[in-house]
Amino acid sequence: MADIKLTSGDDRFTQSEANKDNWENYFGLDGNDTFKIYQGTVIGGAGNDTVARNPTGPGRRDVRGAE
C-alpha cells in the first residue's frame, strides 16, 4: 500500500488499469482535484474534490473517501 500525494494545485489522477488490484491511499492536498480510481482510500484536502470509481468487471472493489 502506497501513499500517493497530489500537488497543491488543481490535479487530475486516474489509477491505471495495470494497478487496479493495488489498494493505495490518495491525498488531494489543496486545489480542486479529480480522482478516478478502481479501489483505495481518497483523503481530500482544501478545495472542491471529485472522486469517481473506474468501471470494473466482476469482483468486489471498494472506494473510500474522507475529508
Secondary structure by P-SEA (a helix, b strand, c coil): cbbbbbcccbbbbbbcccccccbbbbbbcccbbbbbccbbbbbbcccbbbbbbcccccbbbbbbbcc
